[in-house]
Amino acid sequence: MADLFSKQTRSRIMSAIRKRGNRTTELRLAMIFREHRITGWRRHRPVPGRPDFVFPKLRIAVFVDGCFWHRCRWHCRLPNSNRGYWRPKLARNRLRDRLNSAMLRKSGWVVVRLWEHQLTNSAAVVVRVRRALDEGRERLSSCGSQPYCPRSVSRKRPHRHRAQTRGARVSSESFAPQSR
């Protein structure tokens, strides 16, 4: 069916429509965090990939993906009209999600992706987020005050950074070869 309005008029009408909020995604997760006393998270931080929630000290990024916009295989139903537009649009969203997650992981972030429909089971969401928080705390403690160290990911034992050895007394024993 052809549009009744000109392109400019349609654009003006659509730009006047304001969003109703995101009660089913981000605000619901914020409520879950508060209910379960999960602290340390921030929203709207300038982190690549624009995660919905960030735990900056632990370098954890949490994304809440809406079932329609990120094409959940259980709940996404493509509109019957204009499928030629929607199919590539939603495919681009999913590709962007994968690229953003890979980029964040490569730079040392733990990425947690939650679906909108998973937020109905707050206990399962809390388990996933707490597991990521524990992983982040372990990573932080294994490298002292360093929030991310690529060497700690590949090594099983913690190691010392230069900043941790500054000011330490240097003796001849410290240069002796150590047995492994």
C-alpha positions as CSV (number, residue, x, y, z in Angstrom):
1,M,0.0,0.0,0.0
2,A,1.4,3.4,-0.9
3,D,2.0,6.0,1.7
4,L,-0.6,8.7,2.0
5,F,1.9,11.4,3.0
6,S,4.9,12.9,1.2
7,K,8.3,11.8,2.3
8,Q,8.9,15.1,4.2
9,T,5.5,14.9,5.9
10,R,6.0,11.3,6.9
11,S,9.5,12.2,8.3
12,R,8.0,15.1,10.4
13,I,5.3,12.8,11.8
14,M,7.7,10.0,12.7
15,S,10.2,12.4,14.3
16,A,7.3,13.6,16.6
17,I,6.8,10.2,18.0
18,R,8.7,9.8,21.3
19,K,9.8,6.6,22.8
20,R,7.9,5.3,25.8
21,G,10.9,4.1,27.7
22,N,12.6,0.8,28.0
23,R,10.8,-0.7,30.9
24,T,11.1,-4.3,29.6
25,T,14.9,-4.2,29.1
26,E,17.3,-1.7,30.8
27,L,15.0,-0.4,33.5
28,R,13.9,-4.0,34.4
29,L,17.6,-5.0,34.7
30,A,18.4,-2.0,36.9
31,M,15.5,-3.0,39.1
32,I,16.9,-6.5,39.3
33,F,20.3,-5.2,40.3
34,R,18.8,-3.1,43.0
35,E,16.6,-5.9,44.4
36,H,19.6,-8.2,44.7
37,R,22.0,-5.5,45.9
38,I,24.3,-5.7,43.0
39,T,26.4,-2.6,43.1
40,G,29.2,-1.0,41.0
41,W,27.2,-0.7,37.8
42,R,26.9,2.4,35.7
43,R,24.8,3.3,32.7
44,H,25.5,5.6,29.7
45,R,29.3,5.3,29.9
46,P,31.4,6.1,26.9
47,V,32.6,2.5,26.3
48,P,33.0,1.2,22.8
49,G,29.9,-0.7,21.7
50,R,27.8,1.3,24.1
51,P,26.8,-1.4,26.6
52,D,23.6,-0.9,28.6
53,F,25.4,-1.4,31.9
54,V,29.1,-1.2,32.8
55,F,31.0,-2.4,35.8
56,P,34.0,-0.1,35.1
57,K,36.4,-1.3,37.9
58,L,35.9,-4.9,36.8
59,R,35.7,-4.2,33.1
60,I,32.4,-6.0,32.7
61,A,29.9,-4.9,30.0
62,V,26.3,-6.0,30.1
63,F,24.0,-5.8,27.1
64,V,20.2,-6.3,27.2
65,D,19.1,-7.3,23.8
66,G,15.4,-6.7,22.9
67,C,13.9,-9.8,21.3
68,F,12.7,-8.0,18.2
69,W,15.6,-5.6,17.5
70,H,18.3,-8.2,18.0
71,R,16.2,-11.1,16.5
72,C,15.7,-13.6,19.2
73,R,15.1,-16.9,17.6
74,W,12.2,-17.7,19.9
75,H,10.3,-14.4,20.0
76,C,11.2,-12.3,17.0
77,R,8.5,-12.2,14.4
78,L,9.3,-10.3,11.3
79,P,6.6,-7.9,10.2
80,N,4.6,-9.1,7.1
81,S,5.0,-5.8,5.4
82,N,8.4,-4.6,4.0
83,R,10.3,-7.7,4.8
84,G,12.9,-6.6,2.3
85,Y,13.8,-3.8,4.7
86,W,13.5,-5.6,8.1
87,R,15.5,-8.8,7.3
88,P,18.7,-6.9,6.4
89,K,18.2,-4.3,9.1
90,L,17.9,-6.9,11.9
91,A,20.8,-8.9,10.4
92,R,23.0,-5.8,10.6
93,N,22.0,-5.4,14.2
94,R,23.1,-8.9,15.0
95,L,26.4,-8.5,13.1
96,R,27.1,-5.3,15.0
97,D,26.4,-7.1,18.3
98,R,28.9,-9.8,17.4
99,L,31.6,-7.3,16.3
100,N,31.1,-5.2,19.5
101,S,31.3,-8.2,21.8
102,A,34.5,-9.4,20.0
103,M,36.1,-6.0,20.2
104,L,35.3,-5.6,23.9
105,R,36.6,-9.1,24.7
106,K,39.8,-8.4,22.7
107,S,40.4,-5.3,24.8
108,G,39.9,-7.2,28.1
109,W,36.3,-6.8,28.9
110,V,34.0,-9.6,30.1
111,V,30.8,-9.4,28.0
112,V,27.4,-10.5,29.3
113,R,24.5,-10.6,26.8
114,L,21.0,-11.0,28.1
115,W,17.8,-11.4,26.1
116,E,14.7,-9.3,27.0
117,H,12.7,-12.5,27.7
118,Q,15.4,-13.7,30.2
119,L,14.6,-10.8,32.5
120,T,11.4,-12.5,33.6
121,N,13.6,-15.0,35.5
122,S,15.5,-12.6,37.8
123,A,17.2,-15.5,39.7
124,A,18.9,-16.8,36.5
125,V,19.9,-13.3,35.5
126,V,21.5,-12.7,38.9
127,V,23.4,-16.0,38.7
128,R,24.9,-15.0,35.3
129,V,25.8,-11.5,36.3
130,R,27.3,-12.6,39.7
131,R,29.4,-15.3,37.9
132,A,30.8,-12.5,35.6
133,L,31.4,-10.3,38.7
134,D,33.3,-13.1,40.4
135,E,35.4,-13.7,37.3
136,G,36.1,-10.0,37.1
137,R,37.1,-9.8,40.8
138,E,39.3,-12.8,40.4
139,R,41.0,-11.3,37.4
140,L,41.5,-8.0,39.3
141,S,43.0,-9.7,42.4
142,S,45.3,-11.9,40.3
143,C,47.0,-8.8,38.9
144,G,46.9,-6.6,42.0
145,S,45.6,-3.2,41.2
146,Q,45.7,-3.7,37.4
147,P,42.1,-3.9,36.1
148,Y,43.1,-5.9,33.0
149,C,46.3,-7.6,32.1
150,P,46.6,-9.7,29.0
151,R,49.2,-11.9,30.7
152,S,46.8,-12.9,33.5
153,V,44.4,-14.3,30.9
154,S,47.0,-16.7,29.5
155,R,48.8,-17.6,32.7
156,K,47.5,-19.7,35.5
157,R,49.6,-18.1,38.2
158,P,49.5,-14.4,39.1
159,H,52.4,-12.3,38.2
160,R,53.8,-8.9,39.4
161,H,53.7,-5.7,37.4
162,R,56.4,-3.1,37.4
163,A,54.3,-0.8,39.3
164,Q,54.0,-3.4,42.1
165,T,57.8,-3.7,42.3
166,R,58.7,0.0,42.4
167,G,60.2,1.1,45.6
168,A,61.1,-2.5,46.6
169,R,64.5,-3.1,48.0
170,V,66.8,-4.6,45.4
171,S,69.1,-7.3,46.6
172,S,71.4,-9.8,45.0
173,E,68.8,-12.6,45.7
174,S,66.3,-10.9,43.5
175,F,68.5,-11.4,40.4
176,A,69.2,-15.0,41.2
177,P,67.6,-17.5,38.7
178,Q,64.4,-19.0,40.0
179,S,63.4,-22.6,39.5
180,R,60.0,-23.2,38.1
